[in-house]
Amino acid sequence: MPAPPSADPRWRGAAAAQFARLTAELAIAIVFVAIGARAAAANDGARPPRLVGVPDDPRLFPPIAGGRPLRVALALHVINLASIDEVAQQFTLSAYLLASWRDSRLAWTPNGPADNLRRYHPEDIWTPALVILNAANRPQFYDIGISARPDGAVSYSARMDVTLSANFNLRKFPFDEQTLEVIVHPNRVNLGRVVFIAAPDAAWMTTEFETYSPLASWRLAGVGSRLDQAPGPRGGEISEMRFAIKLRRRWQFYLWKLCLPLLLMVCLSWSVFWIDPHDLGNQVQIAVTTILTIIAFGLALSFTLPRISYLTFLDAFFLTSYVFVFAAMLELMMVHVSYRRGQAHQATRIRRASRWAVPLAYVAMIAAMAIHFRI
């Protein structure tokens, strides 16, 4: 009769080794559980657990007293305008958004002259969540600083990088001025609980802006702010703060690179008035070349502006140039046809009148456009 497996020494050795391994693994697991429980107890002692969406600290609620909304002073310190895109009608801004209000719950009695300022983390106290209404993407906030004085006056600052939408008025282009706005609202939770007031010197540009600004096409004209009221979702009003950055376009580039060459092309088309009327080939060649050159200028300009539904001053200048170059083409054809019909006297009279009438009419049209667009 064979011996049972338990009587085999090899079987007893393998069973003992497996038991020792299981015992070691169980001991290691018990040690890790004990360490985790101790850390959790330490954290629980430092800060009690918080229910999601239910703040346990009353300082996390808006400091509203007497049923009146909290008055929050806003200011904007513009650091840089990284880019302005007329085609997309957007601009990229880097600035400090500043806010101040009073929270009596944060007041304290100073222990001495040095005890006059205390700093807080954004998660420790209530702060007015602000919405950049015309932001084209999600603003990036960082370098957030919150401090309070013994009387409960709270100061908040946050640096933000954001791309914003703008409504460009390009009728006077390239002699236009633009106002870029940053529109700030309280978030939906604080509607009716927060009203904005303008801080002293509510908006300003850093003094080094002209030194490092990458905007070669623009010149800073001023920075301002305006309080306003926007219609609310249920017929009420929403407190609104509008920060405005006023810019003037540097028009010299367009004058020397577009307007002056275009003017020379138009004047070149008038040279047909001084060429022998029988030389039709050279006259047509000059007129057609001028028209094609102006078309090329117009195509180059079209890539720098959005597809707007109205004419700008430069558009009108181009169209007027088209018309007068085409008029020169019509004039040379009329003169040539008159000569072929044997009406040399009439052809000479048309040619002499065109030499002065066409340039004077062109100058008059440009002056009329400048008055119309209030250049």
TORNUBA-376137 format. One record per residue: x, y, z of N, C-alpha, C in turn; residue in one letter. Coordinates in steps of 0.05 Angstrom, whole numbers, padded with zeros to 5 digits, always signed. Layout:
TORNUBA-376137
XYZXYZXYZa/...
***
This chain:
TORNUBA-376137
+00017-00024+00000+00000+00000+00000+00018+00025+00000m/+00014+00045-00020+00031+00068-00021+00027+00087+00002p/+00048+00102+00009+00047+00121+00031+00031+00146+00023a/+00017+00159+00043+00002+00184+00036+00022+00206+00029p/+00012+00227+00013+00030+00248+00004+00042+00263+00027p/+00027+00265+00050+00037+00281+00072+00062+00267+00085s/+00065+00242+00080+00088+00228+00091+00113+00233+00074a/+00110+00244+00051+00133+00250+00033+00147+00274+00043d/+00173+00273+00049+00188+00297+00060+00188+00319+00039p/+00190+00313+00014+00190+00335-00006+00164+00350-00006r/+00142+00336-00003+00116+00350-00002+00114+00368+00022w/+00124+00358+00046+00123+00375+00070+00140+00400+00067r/+00163+00398+00054+00180+00422+00050+00167+00443+00032g/+00154+00434+00010+00141+00453-00008+00118+00467+00006a/+00103+00451+00022+00080+00463+00037+00090+00484+00057a/+00112+00478+00070+00123+00497+00089+00132+00523+00076a/+00145+00520+00052+00155+00544+00037+00131+00561+00028a/+00110+00549+00018+00087+00564+00009+00073+00578+00033q/+00072+00565+00056+00060+00577+00080+00076+00602+00088f/+00103+00599+00087+00120+00622+00095+00117+00645+00077a/+00114+00640+00051+00110+00662+00031+00084+00676+00035r/+00062+00661+00040+00036+00673+00045+00037+00690+00071l/+00051+00680+00091+00052+00695+00116+00067+00721+00113t/+00089+00721+00097+00104+00746+00091+00087+00766+00076a/+00073+00757+00055+00056+00775+00040+00034+00787+00057e/+00022+00771+00075+00001+00782+00093+00013+00802+00112l/+00037+00798+00122+00049+00817+00140+00055+00844+00126a/+00065+00842+00101+00070+00867+00086+00044+00882+00081i/+00022+00868+00074-00003+00881+00070-00013+00895+00095a/-00009+00882+00118-00018+00894+00144-00002+00919+00149i/+00023+00919+00143+00040+00943+00148+00031+00967+00131v/+00025+00962+00105+00016+00983+00087-00011+00994+00096f/-00029+00977+00104-00055+00986+00114-00052+01003+00138v/-00034+00996+00156-00030+01012+00180-00019+01039+00174a/+00000+01040+00155+00012+01066+00147-00009+01084+00135i/-00026+01073+00116-00048+01089+00104-00068+01099+00124g/-00075+01082+00144-00094+01091+00164-00083+01114+00181a/-00057+01112+00187-00044+01133+00203-00043+01159+00188r/-00037+01158+00161-00037+01183+00145-00064+01195+00143a/-00085+01178+00139-00112+01188+00137-00121+01201+00163a/-00112+01190+00185-00119+01202+00211-00106+01229+00215a/-00081+01231+00206-00067+01257+00208-00081+01278+00190a/-00089+01270+00166-00103+01290+00149-00130+01297+00160n/-00144+01278+00171-00170+01284+00183-00166+01304+00206d/-00144+01301+00221-00140+01320+00243-00133+01348+00233g/-00120+01350+00209-00113+01376+00199-00137+01390+00187a/-00153+01376+00172-00176+01389+00159-00199+01368+00158r/-00222+01375+00167-00244+01356+00166-00254+01351+00138p/-00266+01328+00133-00275+01322+00105-00296+01342+00097p/-00296+01349+00071-00315+01368+00060-00333+01355+00040r/-00359+01360+00042-00378+01349+00023-00375+01364-00003l/-00378+01349-00025-00376+01362-00052-00399+01382-00056v/-00392+01407-00063-00411+01428-00068-00423+01441-00044g/-00415+01432-00019-00425+01444+00006-00402+01454+00022v/-00393+01479+00019-00371+01489+00035-00377+01491+00064p/-00358+01481+00081-00363+01480+00109-00353+01506+00123d/-00338+01523+00108-00328+01547+00120-00346+01570+00110d/-00358+01586+00129-00375+01608+00120-00361+01629+00104p/-00334+01630+00105-00319+01650+00090-00319+01643+00060r/-00329+01619+00053-00330+01612+00025-00356+01621+00012l/-00374+01633+00027-00398+01645+00017-00394+01675+00012f/-00410+01687-00006-00407+01716-00011-00413+01732+00015p/-00397+01752+00021-00402+01768+00046-00424+01789+00041p/-00449+01780+00042-00471+01798+00037-00484+01806+00064i/-00486+01832+00068-00498+01841+00094-00522+01859+00088a/-00543+01855+00103-00567+01871+00100-00582+01868+00073g/-00577+01846+00059-00590+01841+00034-00581+01858+00011g/-00560+01874+00015-00549+01891-00006-00527+01876-00021r/-00525+01879-00047-00504+01865-00062-00476+01876-00054p/-00457+01860-00057-00429+01867-00051-00418+01885-00072l/-00405+01907-00064-00392+01925-00083-00363+01916-00087r/-00357+01910-00112-00330+01901-00120-00318+01921-00139v/-00295+01932-00132-00281+01951-00149-00262+01935-00168a/-00264+01941-00194-00248+01927-00213-00228+01946-00227l/-00205+01935-00235-00185+01950-00249-00170+01930-00268a/-00158+01942-00289-00143+01925-00308-00117+01939-00314l/-00095+01924-00310-00068+01933-00316-00059+01917-00340h/-00058+01930-00363-00051+01917-00388-00021+01916-00390v/-00011+01892-00394+00018+01888-00397+00027+01888-00426i/+00012+01874-00442+00020+01871-00470-00003+01864-00488n/-00003+01873-00512-00021+01864-00533-00004+01848-00552l/-00006+01822-00551+00012+01804-00566+00006+01805-00595a/-00019+01808-00603-00026+01808-00631-00054+01819-00635s/-00058+01831-00659-00084+01840-00668-00089+01829-00695i/-00111+01814-00698-00117+01800-00723-00143+01813-00735d/-00139+01831-00755-00163+01843-00767-00180+01824-00782e/-00168+01804-00794-00183+01784-00810-00202+01768-00792v/-00192+01758-00770-00208+01742-00751-00223+01761-00732a/-00216+01787-00731-00227+01806-00712-00224+01797-00683q/-00199+01791-00677-00191+01782-00650-00165+01796-00642q/-00160+01797-00616-00135+01806-00606-00127+01790-00581f/-00101+01787-00576-00091+01772-00554-00079+01791-00533t/-00088+01787-00508-00082+01806-00487-00069+01792-00464l/-00049+01805-00452-00037+01796-00427-00040+01819-00407s/-00053+01814-00384-00059+01836-00365-00063+01824-00337a/-00063+01843-00318-00070+01836-00290-00098+01846-00285y/-00115+01828-00277-00143+01835-00269-00143+01839-00239l/-00150+01863-00230-00149+01870-00202-00177+01874-00191l/-00182+01866-00166-00208+01869-00153-00204+01875-00124a/-00222+01890-00112-00221+01896-00083-00249+01898-00073s/-00253+01888-00048-00279+01890-00035-00274+01888-00005w/-00295+01889+00010-00293+01888+00039-00308+01864+00050r/-00294+01849+00067-00306+01825+00079-00300+01827+00109d/-00321+01834+00125-00317+01839+00153-00310+01813+00168s/-00315+01790+00156-00308+01765+00169-00278+01760+00170r/-00263+01775+00153-00234+01772+00153-00220+01793+00169l/-00235+01811+00183-00223+01831+00199-00211+01819+00224a/-00189+01832+00234-00176+01823+00259-00163+01846+00273w/-00156+01842+00297-00141+01862+00313-00112+01857+00311t/-00097+01876+00300-00068+01872+00296-00053+01868+00323p/-00033+01851+00322-00017+01846+00345+00007+01866+00347n/+00010+01882+00327+00032+01901+00327+00033+01915+00300g/+00052+01934+00297+00054+01948+00271+00059+01930+00247p/+00073+01908+00251+00079+01890+00229+00056+01872+00222a/+00036+01870+00239+00013+01852+00234-00008+01868+00219d/-00003+01876+00194-00022+01892+00179-00031+01880+00153n/-00023+01855+00148-00030+01842+00122-00030+01812+00126l/-00050+01800+00115-00051+01770+00116-00058+01761+00088r/-00046+01739+00080-00049+01728+00053-00065+01702+00055r/-00081+01698+00033-00099+01675+00032-00095+01660+00006y/-00103+01635+00006-00104+01618-00018-00131+01621-00030h/-00134+01620-00057-00161+01622-00069-00181+01603-00058p/-00173+01580-00047-00192+01560-00037-00200+01566-00008e/-00187+01586+00005-00192+01591+00033-00215+01610+00038d/-00219+01629+00020-00240+01649+00024-00255+01653-00002i/-00278+01667-00001-00294+01673-00024-00281+01694-00041w/-00281+01690-00067-00272+01710-00086-00293+01713-00108t/-00296+01736-00119-00317+01740-00140-00308+01727-00166p/-00320+01705-00174-00314+01692-00199-00322+01711-00222a/-00303+01718-00239-00308+01738-00260-00308+01724-00287l/-00326+01733-00304-00329+01722-00331-00320+01743-00352v/-00301+01736-00369-00293+01753-00391-00313+01747-00414i/-00331+01765-00418-00354+01759-00436-00346+01755-00465l/-00327+01771-00475-00319+01769-00503-00294+01753-00507n/-00288+01735-00489-00265+01717-00492-00270+01697-00515a/-00251+01694-00533-00254+01675-00555-00245+01647-00546a/-00230+01645-00525-00222+01619-00514-00223+01622-00483n/-00216+01600-00470-00216+01600-00441-00193+01616-00430r/-00197+01637-00414-00175+01653-00404-00157+01636-00385p/-00131+01641-00386-00112+01628-00369-00105+01647-00346q/-00112+01639-00321-00107+01656-00298-00084+01642-00282f/-00065+01658-00274-00043+01649-00257-00031+01672-00242y/-00011+01667-00225+00000+01687-00207-00022+01701-00190d/-00040+01684-00179-00062+01695-00164-00053+01703-00136i/-00059+01727-00128-00052+01736-00101-00076+01748-00087g/-00081+01740-00062-00103+01750-00046-00092+01759-00019i/-00098+01783-00010-00089+01793+00016-00112+01809+00028s/-00111+01810+00055-00132+01825+00070-00118+01842+00091a/-00130+01865+00097-00121+01883+00118-00138+01880+00143r/-00129+01892+00166-00143+01888+00191-00173+01896+00190p/-00180+01916+00172-00207+01924+00171-00224+01907+00152d/-00213+01886+00141-00228+01868+00124-00227+01876+00095g/-00211+01896+00087-00208+01903+00059-00191+01882+00045a/-00203+01870+00024-00190+01848+00010-00181+01858-00017v/-00156+01850-00025-00145+01857-00051-00139+01831-00066s/-00148+01830-00091-00145+01806-00108-00131+01814-00134y/-00112+01799-00142-00099+01803-00168-00093+01777-00181s/-00096+01776-00208-00091+01752-00223-00082+01760-00251a/-00060+01748-00259-00051+01753-00287-00066+01734-00306r/-00074+01745-00328-00089+01729-00347-00078+01733-00375m/-00079+01711-00391-00073+01711-00419-00098+01702-00433d/-00108+01718-00452-00134+01711-00465-00135+01723-00493v/-00149+01709-00510-00155+01719-00537-00184+01728-00537t/-00189+01753-00545-00216+01764-00544-00226+01772-00572l/-00252+01772-00574-00265+01781-00599-00269+01811-00598s/-00268+01823-00621-00271+01852-00623-00288+01859-00648a/-00301+01882-00647-00316+01891-00670-00301+01914-00683n/-00286+01908-00704-00270+01928-00717-00287+01945-00736f/-00285+01971-00734-00297+01990-00753-00276+01999-00772n/-00276+01988-00797-00255+01993-00816-00262+02012-00838l/-00283+02028-00834-00291+02046-00856-00270+02066-00864r/-00254+02075-00844-00233+02095-00850-00206+02082-00857k/-00205+02056-00858-00180+02042-00863-00166+02054-00888f/-00139+02061-00886-00120+02055-00864-00117+02079-00845p/-00136+02097-00844-00134+02120-00826-00153+02116-00802f/-00157+02092-00794-00177+02085-00774-00166+02085-00746d/-00184+02086-00727-00178+02083-00699-00196+02060-00689e/-00185+02043-00671-00200+02021-00661-00201+02021-00631q/-00223+02012-00620-00227+02009-00591-00230+01980-00584t/-00211+01968-00571-00211+01940-00563-00222+01939-00534l/-00243+01923-00530-00256+01922-00504-00252+01895-00490e/-00250+01897-00464-00250+01873-00446-00275+01876-00429v/-00295+01859-00433-00321+01861-00420-00322+01840-00398i/-00326+01850-00373-00326+01832-00350-00354+01832-00337v/-00363+01808-00331-00389+01803-00317-00383+01786-00292h/-00400+01788-00272-00400+01768-00251-00411+01742-00262p/-00402+01719-00251-00412+01694-00261-00441+01690-00253n/-00454+01670-00265-00483+01666-00261-00490+01662-00232r/-00473+01649-00216-00479+01645-00188-00481+01671-00172v/-00465+01691-00180-00465+01716-00165-00482+01738-00177n/-00499+01731-00197-00517+01751-00208-00536+01762-00186l/-00537+01788-00183-00553+01801-00163-00539+01803-00136g/-00517+01788-00132-00503+01789-00107-00478+01808-00108r/-00469+01813-00133-00445+01829-00137-00451+01852-00156v/-00442+01876-00149-00443+01899-00168-00415+01910-00170v/-00408+01920-00194-00382+01930-00198-00381+01960-00193f/-00359+01970-00184-00353+01998-00183-00326+02002-00194i/-00321+02027-00205-00295+02032-00217-00275+02039-00196a/-00252+02026-00196-00231+02032-00178-00217+02058-00188a/-00204+02072-00170-00187+02095-00179-00166+02086-00198p/-00163+02101-00221-00145+02092-00242-00152+02063-00250d/-00176+02060-00259-00187+02033-00264-00173+02018-00287a/-00160+02032-00305-00146+02019-00327-00121+02035-00334a/-00100+02020-00339-00076+02033-00348-00058+02013-00362w/-00040+02024-00379-00021+02008-00394+00006+02011-00382m/+00021+01989-00382+00048+01990-00371+00065+02009-00386t/+00082+02023-00372+00098+02045-00384+00117+02036-00405t/+00125+02010-00405+00144+02000-00424+00131+01990-00449e/+00105+01994-00453+00090+01982-00475+00102+01990-00502f/+00107+02016-00505+00117+02026-00531+00145+02015-00537e/+00160+02006-00516+00187+01997-00520+00188+01969-00532t/+00171+01951-00521+00173+01923-00530+00148+01914-00545y/+00129+01932-00551+00105+01923-00564+00111+01913-00592s/+00099+01889-00599+00104+01878-00626+00085+01890-00647p/+00068+01909-00639+00048+01919-00658+00059+01942-00674l/+00073+01935-00695+00085+01956-00712+00065+01973-00727a/+00041+01962-00730+00020+01976-00746+00002+01994-00729s/+00006+01994-00702-00012+02009-00685+00003+02026-00665w/-00010+02047-00657+00000+02065-00637-00021+02069-00615r/-00012+02066-00590-00031+02068-00567-00041+02097-00564l/-00068+02099-00562-00080+02126-00560-00091+02130-00532a/-00095+02109-00516-00106+02113-00489-00119+02088-00479g/-00123+02087-00453-00137+02064-00439-00158+02076-00421v/-00181+02065-00420-00203+02075-00403-00221+02053-00394g/-00241+02060-00378-00260+02041-00367-00287+02054-00366s/-00308+02037-00365-00335+02047-00364-00353+02027-00351r/-00369+02037-00331-00389+02019-00318-00414+02019-00335l/-00427+01996-00336-00451+01993-00352-00469+01973-00340d/-00493+01971-00350-00513+01951-00342-00522+01936-00366q/-00520+01909-00365-00529+01892-00386-00555+01879-00378a/-00573+01874-00398-00598+01861-00391-00595+01833-00380p/-00609+01827-00359-00607+01802-00346-00624+01780-00359g/-00622+01756-00350-00637+01734-00362-00667+01735-00357p/-00675+01749-00335-00703+01750-00328-00713+01778-00325r/-00703+01795-00343-00712+01823-00343-00697+01841-00325g/-00680+01831-00308-00664+01848-00291-00640+01859-00305g/-00621+01869-00289-00596+01881-00300-00572+01867-00288e/-00551+01865-00304-00526+01852-00295-00505+01874-00295i/-00491+01876-00272-00469+01895-00271-00447+01887-00291s/-00437+01907-00305-00418+01902-00326-00396+01923-00325e/-00371+01914-00329-00348+01932-00331-00335+01929-00358m/-00331+01952-00371-00318+01951-00398-00292+01966-00397r/-00271+01952-00402-00244+01965-00405-00238+01969-00434f/-00230+01993-00441-00226+02000-00469-00196+02007-00474a/-00185+01996-00496-00158+02002-00504-00161+02015-00532i/-00153+02041-00534-00156+02056-00559-00130+02056-00574k/-00131+02049-00599-00108+02047-00616-00112+02063-00642l/-00091+02075-00652-00091+02088-00679-00072+02073-00697r/-00082+02069-00721-00065+02054-00741-00043+02072-00752r/-00020+02061-00755+00002+02075-00768-00003+02073-00799r/-00013+02095-00810-00022+02094-00838+00001+02099-00858w/+00025+02106-00849+00046+02112-00867+00054+02089-00885q/+00053+02064-00874+00059+02041-00890+00041+02039-00915f/+00015+02042-00911-00004+02040-00933-00001+02063-00952y/+00007+02087-00942+00010+02109-00960+00033+02105-00979l/+00056+02096-00969+00080+02093-00985+00080+02067-01001w/+00068+02046-00990+00069+02019-01003+00046+02014-01022k/+00023+02027-01018-00001+02021-01034-00011+02046-01048l/-00017+02067-01033-00030+02090-01045-00013+02104-01066c/+00012+02110-01058+00030+02124-01077+00036+02108-01102l/+00043+02081-01100+00047+02066-01125+00021+02065-01142p/-00002+02063-01129-00027+02062-01144-00032+02088-01158l/-00026+02110-01144-00029+02137-01157-00010+02140-01181l/+00014+02129-01179+00032+02131-01202+00022+02114-01225l/+00009+02091-01219-00002+02074-01240-00024+02089-01255m/-00041+02103-01240-00063+02118-01252-00051+02141-01270v/-00031+02154-01259-00019+02176-01275-00006+02165-01300c/+00005+02140-01298+00017+02128-01322-00004+02123-01343l/-00028+02116-01335-00050+02111-01354-00057+02137-01369s/-00052+02160-01357-00059+02185-01370-00038+02192-01392w/-00016+02177-01393+00004+02183-01413-00007+02178-01441s/-00028+02162-01443-00040+02157-01470-00051+02182-01482v/-00057+02202-01465-00068+02227-01475-00047+02243-01491f/-00022+02236-01488+00000+02251-01501+00014+02235-01523w/+00003+02211-01528+00015+02194-01550-00001+02199-01575i/+00012+02196-01597+00000+02199-01623-00025+02182-01625d/-00048+02193-01631-00073+02177-01632-00072+02154-01652p/-00055+02155-01672-00053+02133-01691-00038+02109-01680h/-00023+02113-01658-00007+02092-01646-00025+02077-01626d/-00044+02062-01636-00064+02049-01619-00051+02026-01603l/-00032+02012-01614-00021+01989-01600-00007+01997-01573g/+00009+02018-01574+00023+02026-01549+00003+02037-01529n/-00017+02051-01538-00037+02062-01520-00052+02040-01505q/-00061+02020-01520-00076+01998-01508-00058+01982-01489v/-00032+01979-01497-00014+01964-01480-00010+01978-01453q/-00008+02004-01453-00004+02019-01428-00029+02017-01411i/-00053+02020-01423-00078+02020-01407-00083+01992-01395a/-00078+01971-01411-00083+01944-01401-00063+01937-01379v/-00038+01944-01382-00018+01938-01362-00025+01952-01336t/-00035+01977-01338-00042+01991-01314-00066+01978-01299t/-00086+01969-01314-00109+01956-01302-00100+01930-01288i/-00083+01914-01300-00074+01889-01288-00058+01895-01263l/-00042+01916-01263-00026+01922-01239-00044+01930-01216t/-00065+01946-01222-00083+01954-01200-00098+01930-01189i/-00106+01911-01207-00119+01887-01198-00101+01871-01179i/-00075+01869-01186-00056+01855-01168-00054+01869-01141a/-00053+01895-01141-00053+01910-01116-00078+01903-01099f/-00101+01903-01112-00126+01897-01098-00126+01869-01086g/-00116+01850-01100-00115+01822-01090-00097+01821-01065l/-00074+01834-01067-00055+01834-01044-00068+01847-01019a/-00084+01867-01023-00098+01881-01000-00120+01863-00989l/-00133+01847-01005-00156+01832-00996-00149+01811-00974s/-00124+01803-00973-00115+01783-00953-00110+01796-00926f/-00110+01822-00924-00104+01836-00899-00129+01845-00884t/-00152+01842-00896-00177+01852-00884-00198+01830-00884l/-00217+01831-00865-00239+01812-00865-00258+01817-00887p/-00275+01798-00892-00295+01801-00914-00319+01817-00904r/-00315+01843-00903-00336+01861-00892-00355+01869-00915i/-00379+01877-00907-00400+01884-00926-00400+01913-00935s/-00382+01929-00924-00381+01957-00931-00354+01965-00943y/-00353+01988-00956-00329+01997-00968-00311+02012-00948l/-00286+02007-00948-00267+02023-00933-00257+02046-00951t/-00243+02065-00939-00231+02087-00955-00212+02076-00976f/-00196+02056-00969-00177+02045-00988-00191+02030-01010l/-00213+02017-01003-00230+02004-01024-00240+02024-01044d/-00251+02046-01034-00261+02067-01051-00239+02079-01068a/-00215+02082-01056-00192+02093-01072-00185+02074-01095f/-00186+02048-01090-00180+02028-01111-00201+02029-01132f/-00227+02030-01124-00248+02030-01144-00247+02055-01161l/-00242+02078-01149-00239+02102-01164-00216+02101-01184t/-00194+02089-01176-00172+02085-01194-00179+02067-01217s/-00194+02045-01211-00204+02028-01233-00220+02044-01253y/-00238+02060-01243-00256+02074-01261-00241+02094-01279v/-00221+02108-01268-00207+02128-01284-00187+02115-01303f/-00176+02092-01296-00160+02078-01316-00177+02067-01338v/-00201+02057-01331-00220+02048-01352-00229+02072-01369f/-00232+02095-01356-00240+02119-01372-00218+02127-01392a/-00193+02123-01384-00171+02129-01403-00173+02109-01427a/-00180+02084-01421-00183+02065-01443-00206+02073-01461m/-00228+02082-01450-00251+02090-01467-00243+02115-01484l/-00228+02133-01472-00220+02157-01486-00204+02151-01511e/-00184+02133-01507-00167+02127-01530-00182+02113-01552l/-00202+02096-01544-00218+02083-01565-00236+02103-01579m/-00247+02123-01565-00264+02143-01578-00247+02160-01598m/-00223+02167-01589-00205+02183-01607-00198+02167-01631v/-00191+02141-01628-00183+02124-01651-00207+02121-01670h/-00230+02116-01660-00254+02113-01677-00260+02139-01692v/-00257+02162-01679-00262+02188-01692-00242+02192-01715s/-00217+02184-01711-00197+02187-01733-00204+02169-01756y/-00213+02145-01750-00220+02126-01772-00244+02135-01788r/-00262+02150-01775-00285+02160-01789-00280+02187-01803r/-00255+02196-01801-00248+02221-01814-00256+02246-01798g/-00262+02242-01772-00269+02265-01755-00245+02273-01738q/-00224+02282-01751-00199+02288-01738-00203+02312-01719a/-00219+02332-01727-00223+02355-01709-00237+02347-01683h/-00257+02330-01684-00270+02321-01660-00251+02304-01642q/-00235+02287-01655-00215+02271-01640-00195+02289-01626a/-00186+02310-01639-00166+02328-01627-00179+02343-01603t/-00204+02351-01606-00217+02365-01585-00221+02346-01560r/-00228+02321-01565-00231+02302-01542-00205+02298-01528i/-00183+02295-01544-00157+02290-01532-00147+02313-01516r/-00150+02338-01526-00141+02361-01510-00158+02365-01485r/-00183+02359-01486-00200+02362-01462-00193+02340-01441a/-00187+02316-01450-00181+02294-01432-00155+02299-01416s/-00136+02313-01428-00110+02317-01415-00113+02332-01389r/-00134+02348-01386-00137+02364-01361-00163+02356-01346w/-00183+02348-01361-00209+02341-01347-00206+02316-01330a/-00193+02295-01341-00191+02270-01327-00175+02272-01301v/-00151+02284-01302-00136+02287-01276-00151+02304-01256p/-00163+02326-01265-00178+02343-01246-00202+02328-01234l/-00216+02313-01250-00238+02297-01240-00229+02276-01219a/-00206+02265-01224-00195+02245-01206-00188+02257-01179y/-00175+02280-01180-00168+02294-01155-00193+02302-01140v/-00214+02311-01154-00239+02319-01142-00252+02295-01128a/-00251+02272-01141-00263+02248-01130-00249+02239-01104m/-00222+02240-01104-00207+02233-01080-00214+02252-01057i/-00215+02278-01063-00222+02297-01042-00250+02293-01032a/-00269+02286-01049-00297+02281-01041-00298+02256-01023a/-00282+02235-01029-00281+02212-01013-00269+02217-00985m/-00248+02234-00985-00236+02241-00959-00256+02256-00941a/-00272+02273-00953-00293+02287-00938-00314+02268-00928i/-00323+02250-00946-00344+02231-00939-00335+02213-00916h/-00311+02203-00917-00301+02185-00896-00289+02199-00872f/-00289+02226-00874-00279+02243-00852-00250+02236-00845r/-00234+02235-00865-00206+02229-00862-00191+02255-00852i/
***
